[in-house]
């Protein structure tokens, strides 16, 4: 039990602390008040909720990774579009 609680504190709680209470409540089917108390780290929920909350944290992490990739691609695509073209028809003198 202690090991599970420690895992919750280290692996799940840091992301939950940045997650909207409504999202935590909806995923766990816990009240908004209890979800808020969990998010603040004031209470560790019953282990029956760990799987659901871990899945929520994983989903959030994956969404952030996709968003970062998209932001990276968009930024670099814009830079490439703005860069002067080298070669091609009527290429410059070398």
N, C-alpha and C positions, 0 to 999 in steps of 0.2 A: 504494500500500500504506500509506504513512504517513497519507494523508488518511483512509483507511478506519479505521485504528487510532485516529486522533484522534476520528473520529465515534463509534466504539465507546465511547471513554472519556467523551465528553461526553453522548451520547444514550442509551446502553444501560446502562453501568456504574452510574450513580447509582441506578437502580431495581433492578438486580440486587443491589446491596449490601444492599437491604432485603428481598430475596426468599429464601425458604427454599432451602437448598442442594438438598434433595430435589426441589423443583420445577424448579430449573435443570438438575439432572442428568437428570430424567425428560424434560424438553423437548428437551434437546440430545443425549441419549443418551451423555453423558460420565460418567465415574466421579464418585462423590460427592467424592472427594478433589480431582480436577481442577476440578470445579464450585466447590468451596470456595475453591480458589486463585484462580479467575477472579473469584468474588464479592468477595474481598478486594482485588482489583485488582493482585495480584502478577504476573499473566500475562495477556496478551491472547490469546484463543483464535484459532485459525486462521480466516481469513475465511469459510470454508465454514459456520461456525456462526453468523455474524452475523445472517443472515436469521431463523433459528429463534429466536435470543435476542431479536432486535428484535420478533418476533411475540409472544413471551412478555411482554416489557415493555409492548407495546401492549395486550395482553389484560389485564394487571394494571392499567394506567392506566384502561382502560374500566370495569373492575370497580369501581375506586375511585370513579369518577365516578358510576356508577349507585348505589353505596352512599351517596355524599354526597347525591345527589338524594333517595334514599329517606329518609335521616335528616332532611333538610331538610323534606320533605313530612310525615313523621311528627311532627316537632316542631311545625310550624305547624298541622297538623290538630289536635293536642292543644290548642294555644293557642286555636284557633278554637272548638273544642268547649267549652272552659272559659269563653270570653268570654260576657258577658251578651248576650242576644238583644235586638236593637233592632227595634221595629215588630211586625208580626204581629198575631194575634188579641188583642184587649184591650190594644192598644198604649198606651203611657203618654201623659200629658198633655203637650202641647207649648205 
